Amino acid sequence: MGALPLCVLLPVTVLAVVVVVAAEDNTLNDEYTWPQWKVPLVRKRRTVPLSSPNFSANPQPELSGTCGIECQRRLPSPSLDDLEHFLSYETVYENGTRTYTSVSVQGLNEVTAWSRNASTSSRHKREVYGTDTRFTIADKQYSTKYPFSTSVKISTGCSGVLVSPKHVLTAAHCIHDGKDYLDGVQKLRVGILKEKSRRGKGGKGRGGRGKGRRRKGEKDKEETQEKEENGGKEDRKGKGKSRKSRSRRSAEPEKPSFRWTRVKQTQVPKGWFKGVSDGMAVDYDYAVLELKKAPKVKHMDLGVIPSVKKLPAGRIHFSGFDDDRPGNLVYRFCSVSEESNDLLYQYCDAKPGSSGSGVYIRLKEPDKKKWKRKIIGVFSGHQWVDVNGDGMQQDYNVAVRITPLKYAQICYWVHGDSSECQVA
């Protein structure tokens, strides 16, 4: 067969290049898009009353003896019966009564394989790594706006995140120490940052800010967050604008204040309790609080992601109320050093008080150009981890991942109907 004319080869070559570029573009879009998951169903079997708790446990600023990622690799995979036992839960009501609910799990085999992720990356230790990279969101015009406004303070000394108009996700150890409920849980309250205090309406008067005016420092923090969540890509719209320095206003930001709401009921998975799930207790370090009254604040939805480290940016974000910055909301972002099915080790600087914060990322919604933040984990806190199972412990900052099964359980707690929780 003779050589093809150039006029024939050229269009074919151009078409091939277009197809390859389109395929690469689709792959890139997939990497930045929330995956669709079919999740199992968690259904109630029966609920029985229990005796009232003693509410005698003391808060623990740090957890120790945790069986971490390396330790858990040596444990056998739990059976369906085990999982149903771990996902059964206790409910504590505001009047001090308590119930136990057993559950069944359906459709577990239909769930897309939840691959076991492991990393050989080096891990760092301690609560703060070198230079403290946390941002204090002190100005109310930012701390009371989404996504920061979803962060709440728990009266036991932890943080949490709104996952529905009246439900808060937090860490189980902020409620229960594994043996008993913490002192104060019977009168548990959730604090939401107030947008305005009674004194001053945000005008130009004494202590006011002037409508629509921003402090440069807070604006930089907001722009930094948007840039990091986009994988380091800046918005080009304002690229040509001059960056002249502006004098800061002398007025100090208002001291943060909270609007406190009582908790109607609290639900904790049985897997968190001592002697139930053995070395996997930390996997169930999460709890849901139902508020008596829904605050008029936007919440953040739950999401499921197979691997954070494989994302283009590979960063997580969360905000909480760290003890060393009383009353102030503290935001941070960082990369993940190692992940397993249920846990994340990460580099985020944090102090006690931030435990229970919602860990989130930002991806595109399927078939849409809109970006959306979703909660993909709960910050468990600074923990002393049993790495090799020999009693020797190392300290890491740990987060509990939202898996398809945990999504199904939390969604059931929130909605009360598992049929609304079939797709994540």
C-alpha positions as CSV (number, residue, x, y, z in Angstrom):
1,M,0.0,0.0,0.0
2,G,1.4,3.4,-1.0
3,A,2.0,6.4,1.3
4,L,-1.2,8.3,2.2
5,P,-1.4,11.9,1.0
6,L,-0.6,14.7,3.5
7,C,-4.1,16.1,3.0
8,V,-5.5,12.8,4.5
9,L,-3.0,12.4,7.3
10,L,-3.3,15.9,8.7
11,P,-7.0,15.9,9.6
12,V,-6.6,12.4,11.1
13,T,-3.7,13.6,13.3
14,V,-5.6,16.7,14.4
15,L,-8.6,14.5,15.3
16,A,-6.5,12.2,17.4
17,V,-4.9,15.1,19.3
18,V,-8.4,16.5,20.0
19,V,-9.6,13.1,21.3
20,V,-6.6,12.7,23.6
21,V,-6.9,16.3,25.0
22,A,-10.6,15.7,25.6
23,A,-9.9,12.4,27.4
24,E,-7.3,14.1,29.6
25,D,-9.7,16.9,30.4
26,N,-12.4,14.4,31.4
27,T,-9.9,12.6,33.6
28,L,-8.9,15.9,35.3
29,N,-12.5,16.8,35.8
30,D,-13.1,13.4,37.4
31,E,-10.3,13.9,39.8
32,Y,-11.9,17.2,41.0
33,T,-15.4,15.7,41.1
34,W,-17.3,14.2,44.1
35,P,-17.6,10.4,43.4
36,Q,-21.0,8.8,43.6
37,W,-21.3,6.0,46.1
38,K,-24.1,3.5,46.7
39,V,-24.1,3.0,50.5
40,P,-25.5,0.2,52.5
41,L,-28.7,0.5,54.6
42,V,-28.5,0.7,58.4
43,R,-31.9,-0.3,59.8
44,K,-33.2,-0.4,63.4
45,R,-33.9,-3.8,64.8
46,R,-35.2,-2.9,68.3
47,T,-34.7,-0.3,71.0
48,V,-34.6,-1.2,74.7
49,P,-34.4,1.1,77.8
50,L,-31.2,1.1,79.9
51,S,-30.4,2.4,83.3
52,S,-29.4,6.1,83.5
53,P,-25.7,6.8,83.2
54,N,-23.7,8.1,86.1
55,F,-22.3,11.1,84.1
56,S,-19.1,10.8,86.1
57,A,-16.3,10.6,83.5
58,N,-13.8,13.5,83.1
59,P,-12.8,15.0,79.7
60,Q,-9.5,13.7,78.2
61,P,-7.4,16.3,76.5
62,E,-5.4,13.5,74.8
63,L,-6.2,9.9,74.1
64,S,-3.6,7.2,74.7
65,G,-3.3,3.5,73.8
66,T,-5.0,4.0,70.4
67,C,-4.5,1.1,68.0
68,G,-3.6,3.1,64.9
69,I,-3.1,2.4,61.2
70,E,-0.1,0.1,61.5
71,C,-1.6,-1.7,64.5
72,Q,-4.9,-2.3,62.8
73,R,-3.3,-3.9,59.8
74,R,-2.7,-7.0,61.9
75,L,-6.3,-7.3,63.0
76,P,-8.8,-9.6,61.2
77,S,-11.5,-7.9,59.1
78,P,-14.8,-7.6,61.1
79,S,-17.6,-9.9,60.1
80,L,-21.1,-8.6,59.3
81,D,-22.2,-9.6,62.8
82,D,-19.3,-7.6,64.2
83,L,-20.2,-4.5,62.1
84,E,-23.8,-4.7,63.2
85,H,-22.7,-4.8,66.8
86,F,-20.3,-1.9,66.4
87,L,-22.9,0.2,64.7
88,S,-25.6,-0.4,67.2
89,Y,-25.8,2.6,69.4
90,E,-26.8,4.3,72.7
91,T,-29.1,7.4,72.8
92,V,-28.9,9.7,75.8
93,Y,-31.8,12.1,76.3
94,E,-31.8,15.5,78.0
95,N,-33.8,14.1,81.0
96,G,-30.9,11.7,81.7
97,T,-32.6,8.5,80.4
98,R,-30.8,6.2,78.0
99,T,-31.7,3.5,75.4
100,Y,-29.8,0.9,73.3
101,T,-30.7,0.3,69.7
102,S,-29.5,-2.7,67.8
103,V,-29.2,-2.4,64.0
104,S,-29.0,-4.5,60.9
105,V,-26.9,-3.7,57.8
106,Q,-28.2,-4.5,54.4
107,G,-26.6,-4.2,51.0
108,L,-23.0,-4.2,52.2
109,N,-21.9,-6.5,49.4
110,E,-23.4,-4.1,46.8
111,V,-21.1,-1.2,47.9
112,T,-18.3,-0.3,45.6
113,A,-15.1,-1.8,46.9
114,W,-13.7,0.5,49.7
115,S,-10.0,-0.1,48.9
116,R,-7.4,-0.4,51.6
117,N,-5.1,2.6,51.3
118,A,-1.6,2.6,52.7
119,S,1.2,5.1,52.4
120,T,4.9,4.8,53.1
121,S,5.2,8.5,53.5
122,S,7.1,9.8,56.5
123,R,4.9,10.9,59.4
124,H,5.4,13.9,61.7
125,K,4.5,14.1,65.3
126,R,3.2,16.6,67.9
127,E,0.2,18.9,67.9
128,V,2.0,21.8,66.2
129,Y,4.7,21.2,63.5
130,G,7.4,23.9,63.5
131,T,5.9,27.2,62.6
132,D,2.2,27.4,63.7
133,T,0.2,27.7,60.5
134,R,-3.2,28.2,62.1
135,F,-5.4,31.2,61.2
136,T,-7.5,32.9,63.9
137,I,-10.8,34.0,62.4
138,A,-11.4,36.8,64.8
139,D,-13.7,39.1,62.8
140,K,-17.3,38.1,63.0
141,Q,-18.1,39.1,59.4
142,Y,-16.0,36.0,58.5
143,S,-16.4,33.6,61.4
144,T,-20.2,33.8,61.1
145,K,-20.2,33.2,57.4
146,Y,-20.1,29.9,55.6
147,P,-18.0,27.7,55.8
148,F,-16.7,28.9,59.2
149,S,-20.2,29.3,60.5
150,T,-20.8,25.5,60.5
151,S,-18.2,25.1,63.3
152,V,-19.7,25.0,66.8
153,K,-18.4,24.8,70.3
154,I,-19.4,21.9,72.6
155,S,-19.9,22.6,76.3
156,T,-17.7,19.7,77.3
157,G,-14.7,21.6,75.7
158,C,-14.7,20.3,72.2
159,S,-15.7,21.4,68.7
160,G,-18.3,20.1,66.3
161,V,-19.8,20.8,62.9
162,L,-23.4,21.3,61.7
163,V,-24.4,18.5,59.3
164,S,-28.1,19.3,59.2
165,P,-30.2,22.2,60.3
166,K,-30.3,20.8,63.8
167,H,-27.7,18.0,64.0
168,V,-24.0,18.4,65.1
169,L,-21.3,15.8,64.3
170,T,-18.5,15.6,66.9
171,A,-16.0,13.1,68.4
172,A,-17.4,10.4,70.7
173,H,-14.7,11.0,73.3
174,C,-16.1,14.5,73.7
175,I,-19.3,12.8,75.1
176,H,-18.1,9.4,76.5
177,D,-14.8,8.1,77.7
178,G,-15.5,4.5,76.7
179,K,-16.8,3.6,80.1
180,D,-19.3,6.4,81.1
181,Y,-20.6,9.7,79.8
182,L,-18.8,12.8,80.7
183,D,-19.8,15.0,83.6
184,G,-22.0,17.7,81.9
185,V,-23.4,15.6,79.1
186,Q,-26.8,15.6,80.8
187,K,-26.9,19.3,80.4
188,L,-25.0,19.4,77.1
189,R,-25.1,22.6,75.1
190,V,-23.8,23.7,71.7
191,G,-22.5,27.2,71.1
192,I,-22.8,29.0,67.8
193,L,-20.9,32.2,67.1
194,K,-23.2,35.3,67.2
195,E,-23.2,37.5,64.2
196,K,-23.9,40.7,66.1
197,S,-23.9,41.6,69.7
198,R,-26.6,43.8,71.2
199,R,-24.2,46.7,71.5
200,G,-23.4,48.1,68.1
201,K,-25.1,47.1,64.8
202,G,-21.9,47.2,62.7
203,G,-22.3,50.8,61.8
204,K,-19.6,53.6,62.0
205,G,-20.3,54.4,65.6
206,R,-18.2,53.5,68.5
207,G,-16.8,50.0,68.1
208,G,-18.5,49.7,64.7
209,R,-16.9,48.6,61.5
210,G,-18.7,50.5,58.7
211,K,-21.0,48.5,56.5
212,G,-19.3,46.4,53.9
213,R,-15.7,47.3,55.0
214,R,-13.2,44.5,55.3
215,R,-10.0,44.2,57.4
216,K,-7.1,43.4,55.1
217,G,-5.9,40.6,57.3
218,E,-9.2,38.8,57.3
219,K,-9.6,39.2,53.6
220,D,-6.2,37.6,53.1
221,K,-7.2,34.6,55.2
222,E,-10.4,34.1,53.2
223,E,-8.4,34.4,49.9
224,T,-5.8,32.0,51.2
225,Q,-8.5,29.4,52.0
226,E,-10.1,29.7,48.6
227,K,-6.7,29.4,46.9
228,E,-5.7,26.3,48.9
229,E,-9.1,24.6,48.4
230,N,-8.6,25.0,44.6
231,G,-5.3,23.2,44.7
232,G,-3.2,26.3,44.7
233,K,-5.0,27.9,41.7
234,E,-5.8,31.6,42.0
235,D,-8.9,33.3,40.7
236,R,-7.7,35.4,37.7
237,K,-10.6,37.9,37.8
238,G,-8.7,40.4,40.0
239,K,-5.3,39.7,38.6
240,G,-4.9,43.2,37.0
241,K,-5.9,45.2,40.0
242,S,-3.3,47.1,41.9
243,R,-2.3,45.9,45.3
244,K,-1.7,49.1,47.1
245,S,-1.3,48.8,50.9
246,R,-4.2,50.2,52.9
247,S,-4.0,51.5,56.4
248,R,-5.8,49.3,58.9
249,R,-8.6,50.6,60.9
250,S,-7.8,51.2,64.5
251,A,-11.0,49.6,65.8
252,E,-10.4,46.2,67.4
253,P,-12.6,43.3,66.3
254,E,-15.4,42.4,68.7
255,K,-14.8,39.7,71.3
256,P,-16.4,36.5,70.1
257,S,-19.7,35.5,71.8
258,F,-21.9,32.5,71.5
259,R,-25.6,31.7,71.3
260,W,-26.0,28.5,73.3
261,T,-28.6,25.8,72.4
262,R,-29.5,22.8,74.5
263,V,-29.1,19.3,73.1
264,K,-32.2,17.1,72.9
265,Q,-30.5,13.8,72.5
266,T,-27.0,12.3,71.8
267,Q,-26.1,9.1,69.8
268,V,-22.9,7.2,70.2
269,P,-21.9,4.0,68.3
270,K,-21.3,0.9,70.4
271,G,-18.0,0.4,68.7
272,W,-16.6,3.3,70.7
273,F,-17.2,1.6,74.1
274,K,-14.4,-0.2,75.9
275,G,-14.2,-3.9,75.2
276,V,-16.6,-3.9,72.2
277,S,-14.4,-3.4,69.1
278,D,-11.0,-4.1,70.7
279,G,-8.3,-2.3,68.7
280,M,-10.8,-0.6,66.4
281,A,-12.4,1.7,69.0
282,V,-10.8,4.9,67.5
283,D,-12.6,4.1,64.2
284,Y,-15.9,4.9,66.0
285,D,-14.8,8.1,67.6
286,Y,-17.8,10.1,66.4
287,A,-21.2,11.0,67.8
288,V,-24.2,13.0,66.7
289,L,-26.1,15.6,68.8
290,E,-29.6,16.7,68.0
291,L,-30.4,20.2,69.0
292,K,-33.7,21.3,70.7
293,K,-33.9,24.3,68.3
294,A,-32.4,24.6,64.9
295,P,-30.1,27.6,64.5
296,K,-30.5,29.8,61.4
297,V,-27.1,28.7,60.1
298,K,-26.2,26.9,56.9
299,H,-24.9,23.4,57.5
300,M,-22.3,21.3,55.6
301,D,-23.3,18.0,54.0
302,L,-21.4,14.7,54.5
303,G,-19.3,13.2,51.7
304,V,-17.4,10.0,51.0
305,I,-14.0,10.0,49.2
306,P,-11.9,6.8,48.6
307,S,-8.6,8.5,49.0
308,V,-7.5,12.0,50.1
309,K,-3.9,11.5,49.2
310,K,-4.8,10.8,45.6
311,L,-6.7,14.0,45.1
312,P,-4.9,16.6,43.0
313,A,-4.4,19.0,45.9
314,G,-4.5,16.3,48.6
315,R,-5.4,18.8,51.4
316,I,-7.9,18.8,54.1
317,H,-9.4,21.7,56.0
318,F,-11.1,22.2,59.4
319,S,-12.0,24.9,61.9
320,G,-12.4,24.5,65.6
321,F,-12.1,26.3,69.0
322,D,-8.5,25.5,70.2
323,D,-8.0,26.0,73.9
324,D,-4.9,28.2,73.5
325,R,-7.0,30.8,71.6
326,P,-10.1,31.1,73.9
327,G,-13.4,31.9,72.3
328,N,-11.8,32.3,68.8
329,L,-12.4,30.2,65.8
330,V,-9.2,28.7,64.4
331,Y,-8.9,27.5,60.8
332,R,-6.2,25.4,59.2
333,F,-5.4,23.3,56.1
334,C,-2.8,20.7,55.5
335,S,-1.8,17.5,53.7
336,V,-2.5,13.9,54.7
337,S,0.5,11.9,55.6
338,E,-1.1,8.4,55.7
339,E,-4.6,7.0,55.4
340,S,-6.3,3.6,56.0
341,N,-9.9,2.5,55.5
342,D,-11.0,4.4,58.7
343,L,-8.3,6.8,59.8
344,L,-6.2,9.7,58.6
345,Y,-2.9,10.9,59.9
346,Q,-2.3,14.5,59.0
347,Y,0.0,17.4,59.5
348,C,-2.6,20.0,60.7
349,D,-1.5,22.1,63.6
350,A,-4.1,21.7,66.4
351,K,-4.5,22.0,70.2
352,P,-7.0,20.5,72.6
353,G,-10.4,22.0,72.1
354,S,-10.3,21.3,68.3
355,S,-11.3,17.7,68.7
356,G,-14.6,16.9,67.1
357,S,-14.1,19.5,64.2
358,G,-15.5,18.5,60.8
359,V,-12.7,17.7,58.3
360,Y,-13.7,18.8,54.8
361,I,-12.6,19.1,51.3
362,R,-13.9,21.0,48.2
363,L,-14.7,19.3,44.9
364,K,-17.1,19.8,42.0
365,E,-20.5,18.3,42.0
366,P,-21.2,15.6,39.3
367,D,-22.2,17.1,36.0
368,K,-22.0,20.6,37.4
369,K,-19.4,23.4,37.4
370,K,-20.3,24.3,41.0
371,W,-17.8,23.5,43.7
372,K,-19.0,22.2,47.0
373,R,-17.5,21.5,50.4
374,K,-18.4,18.3,52.2
375,I,-17.4,16.7,55.5
376,I,-15.2,13.6,54.9
377,G,-14.0,13.0,58.5
378,V,-14.0,14.0,62.2
379,F,-10.9,15.3,63.8
380,S,-10.2,13.0,66.7
381,G,-7.3,15.0,68.0
382,H,-3.8,14.5,69.2
383,Q,-3.4,10.9,70.2
384,W,-0.8,8.5,71.6
385,V,-0.9,5.6,69.1
386,D,0.2,2.0,69.6
387,V,2.1,1.6,66.3
388,N,3.5,-1.9,66.4
389,G,1.2,-3.5,69.1
390,D,4.1,-3.8,71.5
391,G,3.0,-1.0,73.9
392,M,5.5,1.5,72.4
393,Q,3.5,4.7,71.6
394,Q,4.0,7.6,69.2
395,D,1.9,10.7,69.0
396,Y,0.0,11.8,65.9
397,N,-2.9,14.0,64.9
398,V,-5.7,11.6,63.9
399,A,-9.0,12.0,62.1
400,V,-11.7,9.4,61.6
401,R,-12.9,9.0,58.0
402,I,-16.5,9.0,56.9
403,T,-16.8,5.6,55.1
404,P,-19.9,4.4,53.2
405,L,-21.1,2.5,56.3
406,K,-20.5,5.4,58.7
407,Y,-22.3,7.7,56.2
408,A,-25.3,5.4,56.2
409,Q,-25.4,5.4,60.0
410,I,-24.9,9.1,60.5
411,C,-27.5,9.8,57.7
412,Y,-29.9,7.5,59.5
413,W,-29.4,9.3,62.8
414,V,-30.1,12.6,61.0
415,H,-33.1,11.7,58.9
416,G,-34.5,8.8,60.9
417,D,-35.2,7.0,57.6
418,S,-32.5,4.9,55.9
419,S,-34.2,5.0,52.5
420,E,-33.0,8.7,52.3
421,C,-29.4,7.5,52.7
422,Q,-28.8,5.2,49.8
423,V,-26.5,7.4,47.7
424,A,-23.6,9.4,49.0
